[in-house]
Amino acid sequence: MKKGKTFIVSGPSGVGKSTVLKELLEQRQDVYFSVSATTRGARDGEIDGVHYHFLDVDTFRDWIARDQFLEYAEYVGNFYGTPKRFVDEAMDQGRDVILDIEVQGAIQVTSKRPDTVRIFIAPPSWRELERRLTQRGTDSPDKVQKRLLRAKVEFQTAHTYDYFVINDTVENAVAELNAIMIAEHCKPKERMEIISGS
Ligand code: 5GP
């Protein structure tokens, strides 16, 4: 069976990635969303094993030691990592996989797996990002500032990604993500079995 492809979706905290990805996954139930592990506390409404695997720092370090992560990174005071096994199982089943990860993790994955497709999601403006982060109300003003600062650093890497999507409306962003995923499967290198068989 043909293996699935991995798509990394990165973008500043507060850009609305989770909302966009939730909608995309409702439309594309064939796609596997990789549930990350993190040492940050759960926000209201977040469920262990659904939104993240919430781990304490010792357990996270143990997973690192046992080589359980495809990548991991520190982000604004917490660790985040992608458990390798589930990603590989889904790809082996021919499913496309989405990783919602920040830029350091994206660099690690691409250096190990160069055929990964990288998509950067940007807010329509900085003012809008600040408004979304503040209104979300999940972080202290200090953490909001740290996340904004980090967002500006991350934005400087956007040109290294394969695609750039602006989340002006959820509908547009979902349509663009879906189009990218479909188009990536139409590349000749993805269809070599047909091409070389003719
Ligand atoms: P949040 O705390 O807002 O859920 O996530 C903070 C940042 O961590 C986001 O940019 C998100 O994409 C990133 N992130 C979530 N899971 C992972 C992961 O497994 N690895 C890496 N490197 N970043 C992650």
py3Dmol code that shows the C-alpha trace and the ligand (Angstrom):
import py3Dmol

protein = """\
ATOM      1  CA  MET A   1       0.000   0.000   0.000  1.00  0.00           C
ATOM      2  CA  LYS A   2       1.170   3.515  -0.783  1.00  0.00           C
ATOM      3  CA  LYS A   3       2.295   5.339   2.349  1.00  0.00           C
ATOM      4  CA  GLY A   4       0.593   8.523   3.508  1.00  0.00           C
ATOM      5  CA  LYS A   5       2.352  11.889   3.528  1.00  0.00           C
ATOM      6  CA  THR A   6       3.228  14.037   6.500  1.00  0.00           C
ATOM      7  CA  PHE A   7       2.120  17.681   6.574  1.00  0.00           C
ATOM      8  CA  ILE A   8       3.527  20.054   9.153  1.00  0.00           C
ATOM      9  CA  VAL A   9       1.356  23.010  10.081  1.00  0.00           C
ATOM     10  CA  SER A  10       3.206  25.730  11.978  1.00  0.00           C
ATOM     11  CA  GLY A  11       2.168  29.226  12.903  1.00  0.00           C
ATOM     12  CA  PRO A  12       2.115  31.676  15.774  1.00  0.00           C
ATOM     13  CA  SER A  13       0.303  30.801  18.955  1.00  0.00           C
ATOM     14  CA  GLY A  14      -3.207  32.281  18.744  1.00  0.00           C
ATOM     15  CA  VAL A  15      -3.344  32.217  14.952  1.00  0.00           C
ATOM     16  CA  GLY A  16      -6.316  29.862  15.119  1.00  0.00           C
ATOM     17  CA  LYS A  17      -4.544  26.705  13.967  1.00  0.00           C
ATOM     18  CA  SER A  18      -6.588  24.459  16.253  1.00  0.00           C
ATOM     19  CA  THR A  19      -9.895  25.831  14.943  1.00  0.00           C
ATOM     20  CA  VAL A  20      -8.788  25.518  11.331  1.00  0.00           C
ATOM     21  CA  LEU A  21      -7.441  21.987  11.843  1.00  0.00           C
ATOM     22  CA  LYS A  22     -10.564  20.878  13.718  1.00  0.00           C
ATOM     23  CA  GLU A  23     -12.714  21.969  10.778  1.00  0.00           C
ATOM     24  CA  LEU A  24     -10.351  20.360   8.250  1.00  0.00           C
ATOM     25  CA  LEU A  25     -10.382  17.071  10.157  1.00  0.00           C
ATOM     26  CA  GLU A  26     -14.178  17.082  10.239  1.00  0.00           C
ATOM     27  CA  GLN A  27     -14.155  17.292   6.438  1.00  0.00           C
ATOM     28  CA  ARG A  28     -11.251  14.868   5.965  1.00  0.00           C
ATOM     29  CA  GLN A  29     -11.787  11.921   8.284  1.00  0.00           C
ATOM     30  CA  ASP A  30      -9.176   9.928   6.365  1.00  0.00           C
ATOM     31  CA  VAL A  31      -6.481  12.259   7.721  1.00  0.00           C
ATOM     32  CA  TYR A  32      -4.707  11.409  10.982  1.00  0.00           C
ATOM     33  CA  PHE A  33      -3.980  14.260  13.408  1.00  0.00           C
ATOM     34  CA  SER A  34      -0.917  13.576  15.535  1.00  0.00           C
ATOM     35  CA  VAL A  35      -1.692  14.159  19.216  1.00  0.00           C
ATOM     36  CA  SER A  36       1.412  15.679  20.795  1.00  0.00           C
ATOM     37  CA  ALA A  37       2.768  15.194  24.283  1.00  0.00           C
ATOM     38  CA  THR A  38       3.296  18.289  26.411  1.00  0.00           C
ATOM     39  CA  THR A  39       4.327  19.296  29.896  1.00  0.00           C
ATOM     40  CA  ARG A  40       2.023  22.339  29.890  1.00  0.00           C
ATOM     41  CA  GLY A  41      -1.151  22.168  31.938  1.00  0.00           C
ATOM     42  CA  ALA A  42      -4.466  21.423  30.232  1.00  0.00           C
ATOM     43  CA  ARG A  43      -6.625  24.424  29.353  1.00  0.00           C
ATOM     44  CA  ASP A  44     -10.344  24.404  30.081  1.00  0.00           C
ATOM     45  CA  GLY A  45     -12.003  21.899  27.767  1.00  0.00           C
ATOM     46  CA  GLU A  46      -8.783  20.138  26.768  1.00  0.00           C
ATOM     47  CA  ILE A  47      -8.920  16.360  27.153  1.00  0.00           C
ATOM     48  CA  ASP A  48      -5.930  14.123  27.850  1.00  0.00           C
ATOM     49  CA  GLY A  49      -5.249  11.915  24.839  1.00  0.00           C
ATOM     50  CA  VAL A  50      -7.456  14.026  22.547  1.00  0.00           C
ATOM     51  CA  HIS A  51      -5.852  17.482  22.472  1.00  0.00           C
ATOM     52  CA  TYR A  52      -2.526  16.471  24.011  1.00  0.00           C
ATOM     53  CA  HIS A  53      -0.990  13.726  26.106  1.00  0.00           C
ATOM     54  CA  PHE A  54      -0.395  15.750  29.257  1.00  0.00           C
ATOM     55  CA  LEU A  55       2.822  14.534  30.896  1.00  0.00           C
ATOM     56  CA  ASP A  56       4.925  15.650  33.835  1.00  0.00           C
ATOM     57  CA  VAL A  57       8.510  16.645  33.097  1.00  0.00           C
ATOM     58  CA  ASP A  58       9.982  13.359  34.369  1.00  0.00           C
ATOM     59  CA  THR A  59       7.726  11.288  32.131  1.00  0.00           C
ATOM     60  CA  PHE A  60       8.515  13.544  29.182  1.00  0.00           C
ATOM     61  CA  ARG A  61      12.246  13.045  29.803  1.00  0.00           C
ATOM     62  CA  ASP A  62      11.666   9.305  30.038  1.00  0.00           C
ATOM     63  CA  TRP A  63       9.960   9.323  26.603  1.00  0.00           C
ATOM     64  CA  ILE A  64      12.980  11.247  25.230  1.00  0.00           C
ATOM     65  CA  ALA A  65      15.361   8.677  26.733  1.00  0.00           C
ATOM     66  CA  ARG A  66      13.343   5.834  25.186  1.00  0.00           C
ATOM     67  CA  ASP A  67      13.466   7.533  21.765  1.00  0.00           C
ATOM     68  CA  GLN A  68       9.684   7.832  21.591  1.00  0.00           C
ATOM     69  CA  PHE A  69       9.648  11.216  19.853  1.00  0.00           C
ATOM     70  CA  LEU A  70       9.951  12.033  16.173  1.00  0.00           C
ATOM     71  CA  GLU A  71      10.865  15.525  17.410  1.00  0.00           C
ATOM     72  CA  TYR A  72      10.506  17.608  20.534  1.00  0.00           C
ATOM     73  CA  ALA A  73      11.119  21.212  21.510  1.00  0.00           C
ATOM     74  CA  GLU A  74      10.804  23.668  24.357  1.00  0.00           C
ATOM     75  CA  TYR A  75       8.250  26.415  23.784  1.00  0.00           C
ATOM     76  CA  VAL A  76       7.628  29.316  26.212  1.00  0.00           C
ATOM     77  CA  GLY A  77       8.612  27.295  29.279  1.00  0.00           C
ATOM     78  CA  ASN A  78       7.114  23.903  28.383  1.00  0.00           C
ATOM     79  CA  PHE A  79       8.123  20.844  26.374  1.00  0.00           C
ATOM     80  CA  TYR A  80       6.169  19.604  23.369  1.00  0.00           C
ATOM     81  CA  GLY A  81       6.870  16.462  21.335  1.00  0.00           C
ATOM     82  CA  THR A  82       5.464  14.252  18.582  1.00  0.00           C
ATOM     83  CA  PRO A  83       5.133  10.566  19.535  1.00  0.00           C
ATOM     84  CA  LYS A  84       6.736   8.669  16.654  1.00  0.00           C
ATOM     85  CA  ARG A  85       4.822   5.398  16.752  1.00  0.00           C
ATOM     86  CA  PHE A  86       1.323   6.666  15.914  1.00  0.00           C
ATOM     87  CA  VAL A  87       2.606   8.800  13.042  1.00  0.00           C
ATOM     88  CA  ASP A  88       4.372   5.815  11.490  1.00  0.00           C
ATOM     89  CA  GLU A  89       1.391   3.511  11.994  1.00  0.00           C
ATOM     90  CA  ALA A  90      -0.968   5.975  10.282  1.00  0.00           C
ATOM     91  CA  MET A  91       1.410   6.525   7.356  1.00  0.00           C
ATOM     92  CA  ASP A  92       1.825   2.771   6.938  1.00  0.00           C
ATOM     93  CA  GLN A  93      -1.964   2.534   6.657  1.00  0.00           C
ATOM     94  CA  GLY A  94      -1.776   5.016   3.761  1.00  0.00           C
ATOM     95  CA  ARG A  95      -3.189   7.901   5.782  1.00  0.00           C
ATOM     96  CA  ASP A  96      -1.916  11.464   5.526  1.00  0.00           C
ATOM     97  CA  VAL A  97      -0.717  12.838   8.846  1.00  0.00           C
ATOM     98  CA  ILE A  98      -0.905  16.392  10.181  1.00  0.00           C
ATOM     99  CA  LEU A  99       1.593  17.627  12.747  1.00  0.00           C
ATOM    100  CA  ASP A 100       0.680  20.915  14.471  1.00  0.00           C
ATOM    101  CA  ILE A 101       4.182  21.843  15.633  1.00  0.00           C
ATOM    102  CA  GLU A 102       6.324  24.941  16.070  1.00  0.00           C
ATOM    103  CA  VAL A 103       9.316  25.825  13.914  1.00  0.00           C
ATOM    104  CA  GLN A 104      12.154  24.087  15.819  1.00  0.00           C
ATOM    105  CA  GLY A 105      10.232  20.811  15.662  1.00  0.00           C
ATOM    106  CA  ALA A 106       9.491  21.417  11.980  1.00  0.00           C
ATOM    107  CA  ILE A 107      13.223  21.730  11.278  1.00  0.00           C
ATOM    108  CA  GLN A 108      13.936  18.448  13.106  1.00  0.00           C
ATOM    109  CA  VAL A 109      11.245  16.529  11.223  1.00  0.00           C
ATOM    110  CA  THR A 110      12.305  17.875   7.819  1.00  0.00           C
ATOM    111  CA  SER A 111      15.939  17.024   8.399  1.00  0.00           C
ATOM    112  CA  LYS A 112      14.952  13.430   9.250  1.00  0.00           C
ATOM    113  CA  ARG A 113      12.199  13.174   6.633  1.00  0.00           C
ATOM    114  CA  PRO A 114      12.843  15.585   3.742  1.00  0.00           C
ATOM    115  CA  ASP A 115       9.641  14.667   1.887  1.00  0.00           C
ATOM    116  CA  THR A 116       7.519  16.261   4.643  1.00  0.00           C
ATOM    117  CA  VAL A 117       5.355  19.146   3.413  1.00  0.00           C
ATOM    118  CA  ARG A 118       5.557  22.298   5.512  1.00  0.00           C
ATOM    119  CA  ILE A 119       2.725  24.808   5.723  1.00  0.00           C
ATOM    120  CA  PHE A 120       2.909  28.084   7.641  1.00  0.00           C
ATOM    121  CA  ILE A 121      -0.350  29.640   8.859  1.00  0.00           C
ATOM    122  CA  ALA A 122      -0.253  33.387   9.483  1.00  0.00           C
ATOM    123  CA  PRO A 123      -2.745  35.784  11.082  1.00  0.00           C
ATOM    124  CA  PRO A 124      -4.232  38.557   8.905  1.00  0.00           C
ATOM    125  CA  SER A 125      -2.295  41.109  11.039  1.00  0.00           C
ATOM    126  CA  TRP A 126      -0.230  41.394  14.238  1.00  0.00           C
ATOM    127  CA  ARG A 127      -2.953  43.478  15.850  1.00  0.00           C
ATOM    128  CA  GLU A 128      -5.435  40.677  15.197  1.00  0.00           C
ATOM    129  CA  LEU A 129      -3.030  38.093  16.660  1.00  0.00           C
ATOM    130  CA  GLU A 130      -2.591  40.139  19.847  1.00  0.00           C
ATOM    131  CA  ARG A 131      -6.364  40.524  20.099  1.00  0.00           C
ATOM    132  CA  ARG A 132      -6.916  36.757  19.705  1.00  0.00           C
ATOM    133  CA  LEU A 133      -4.237  35.874  22.266  1.00  0.00           C
ATOM    134  CA  THR A 134      -5.553  38.341  24.823  1.00  0.00           C
ATOM    135  CA  GLN A 135      -9.220  37.441  24.297  1.00  0.00           C
ATOM    136  CA  ARG A 136      -8.500  33.723  24.596  1.00  0.00           C
ATOM    137  CA  GLY A 137      -7.784  34.508  28.246  1.00  0.00           C
ATOM    138  CA  THR A 138      -5.779  31.318  28.795  1.00  0.00           C
ATOM    139  CA  ASP A 139      -2.421  33.013  29.394  1.00  0.00           C
ATOM    140  CA  SER A 140      -1.216  35.693  31.792  1.00  0.00           C
ATOM    141  CA  PRO A 141      -0.319  39.085  30.210  1.00  0.00           C
ATOM    142  CA  ASP A 142       3.346  38.106  30.643  1.00  0.00           C
ATOM    143  CA  LYS A 143       2.840  34.815  28.753  1.00  0.00           C
ATOM    144  CA  VAL A 144       0.851  36.630  26.038  1.00  0.00           C
ATOM    145  CA  GLN A 145       3.843  38.962  25.511  1.00  0.00           C
ATOM    146  CA  LYS A 146       6.218  35.966  25.410  1.00  0.00           C
ATOM    147  CA  ARG A 147       4.014  34.205  22.863  1.00  0.00           C
ATOM    148  CA  LEU A 148       3.837  37.380  20.730  1.00  0.00           C
ATOM    149  CA  LEU A 149       7.617  37.763  20.830  1.00  0.00           C
ATOM    150  CA  ARG A 150       8.030  34.142  19.873  1.00  0.00           C
ATOM    151  CA  ALA A 151       5.480  34.622  17.059  1.00  0.00           C
ATOM    152  CA  LYS A 152       7.621  37.416  15.568  1.00  0.00           C
ATOM    153  CA  VAL A 153      10.715  35.188  15.613  1.00  0.00           C
ATOM    154  CA  GLU A 154       8.748  32.314  14.057  1.00  0.00           C
ATOM    155  CA  PHE A 155       7.386  34.608  11.351  1.00  0.00           C
ATOM    156  CA  GLN A 156      10.947  35.245  10.160  1.00  0.00           C
ATOM    157  CA  THR A 157      11.180  31.567   9.183  1.00  0.00           C
ATOM    158  CA  ALA A 158       7.914  31.581   7.182  1.00  0.00           C
ATOM    159  CA  HIS A 159       9.733  31.964   3.837  1.00  0.00           C
ATOM    160  CA  THR A 160      11.463  28.593   4.376  1.00  0.00           C
ATOM    161  CA  TYR A 161       8.120  26.751   4.356  1.00  0.00           C
ATOM    162  CA  ASP A 162       6.586  25.149   1.253  1.00  0.00           C
ATOM    163  CA  TYR A 163       3.256  26.981   1.611  1.00  0.00           C
ATOM    164  CA  PHE A 164       1.927  30.108   3.312  1.00  0.00           C
ATOM    165  CA  VAL A 165      -1.736  30.247   4.336  1.00  0.00           C
ATOM    166  CA  ILE A 166      -3.411  33.329   5.823  1.00  0.00           C
ATOM    167  CA  ASN A 167      -6.126  32.605   8.361  1.00  0.00           C
ATOM    168  CA  ASP A 168      -8.411  35.524   7.517  1.00  0.00           C
ATOM    169  CA  THR A 169     -11.458  33.282   7.714  1.00  0.00           C
ATOM    170  CA  VAL A 170     -11.552  29.666   8.857  1.00  0.00           C
ATOM    171  CA  GLU A 171     -13.356  28.708   5.655  1.00  0.00           C
ATOM    172  CA  ASN A 172     -10.613  30.127   3.402  1.00  0.00           C
ATOM    173  CA  ALA A 173      -7.783  28.648   5.451  1.00  0.00           C
ATOM    174  CA  VAL A 174      -9.412  25.194   5.454  1.00  0.00           C
ATOM    175  CA  ALA A 175      -9.998  25.373   1.695  1.00  0.00           C
ATOM    176  CA  GLU A 176      -6.352  26.301   1.090  1.00  0.00           C
ATOM    177  CA  LEU A 177      -5.037  23.545   3.366  1.00  0.00           C
ATOM    178  CA  ASN A 178      -7.243  20.992   1.664  1.00  0.00           C
ATOM    179  CA  ALA A 179      -6.116  22.169  -1.776  1.00  0.00           C
ATOM    180  CA  ILE A 180      -2.458  21.859  -0.745  1.00  0.00           C
ATOM    181  CA  MET A 181      -2.962  18.330   0.554  1.00  0.00           C
ATOM    182  CA  ILE A 182      -4.722  17.256  -2.636  1.00  0.00           C
ATOM    183  CA  ALA A 183      -2.174  18.954  -4.922  1.00  0.00           C
ATOM    184  CA  GLU A 184       0.758  17.305  -3.154  1.00  0.00           C
ATOM    185  CA  HIS A 185      -0.633  13.923  -4.188  1.00  0.00           C
ATOM    186  CA  CYS A 186      -0.817  15.035  -7.836  1.00  0.00           C
ATOM    187  CA  LYS A 187       2.944  15.522  -8.166  1.00  0.00           C
ATOM    188  CA  PRO A 188       4.530  13.140 -10.695  1.00  0.00           C
ATOM    189  CA  LYS A 189       6.863  11.727  -8.034  1.00  0.00           C
ATOM    190  CA  GLU A 190       3.763  10.585  -6.130  1.00  0.00           C
ATOM    191  CA  ARG A 191       2.466   8.770  -9.207  1.00  0.00           C
ATOM    192  CA  MET A 192       5.610   7.060 -10.440  1.00  0.00           C
ATOM    193  CA  GLU A 193       3.936   3.645 -10.372  1.00  0.00           C
ATOM    194  CA  ILE A 194       1.495   4.827 -13.036  1.00  0.00           C
ATOM    195  CA  ILE A 195       4.067   6.833 -14.985  1.00  0.00           C
ATOM    196  CA  SER A 196       6.693   4.109 -15.141  1.00  0.00           C
ATOM    197  CA  GLY A 197       4.060   1.463 -15.889  1.00  0.00           C
ATOM    198  CA  SER A 198       2.916   3.159 -19.112  1.00  0.00           C
TER     199      SER A 198
END
"""
ligand_1 = """\
24
5GP
P -0.159 25.602 22.707
O 0.448 25.668 24.077
O -0.718 26.939 22.272
O -1.129 24.458 22.539
O 1.037 25.265 21.678
C 2.167 26.082 21.641
C 2.980 25.768 20.411
O 3.492 24.440 20.498
C 2.199 25.825 19.105
O 2.955 26.595 18.169
C 2.091 24.389 18.656
O 2.100 24.276 17.245
C 3.364 23.820 19.236
N 3.314 22.375 19.411
C 2.260 21.593 19.749
N 2.612 20.299 19.774
C 3.934 20.257 19.432
C 4.877 19.184 19.258
O 4.578 18.009 19.404
N 6.136 19.542 18.933
C 6.518 20.827 18.725
N 7.783 21.053 18.376
N 5.656 21.852 18.868
C 4.382 21.572 19.211
"""
view = py3Dmol.view(width=600, height=400)
view.addModel(protein, "pdb")
view.setStyle({"model": 0}, {"cartoon": {"style": "trace"}})
view.addModel(ligand_1, "xyz")
view.setStyle({"model": 1}, {"stick": {}})
view.zoomTo()
view.show()
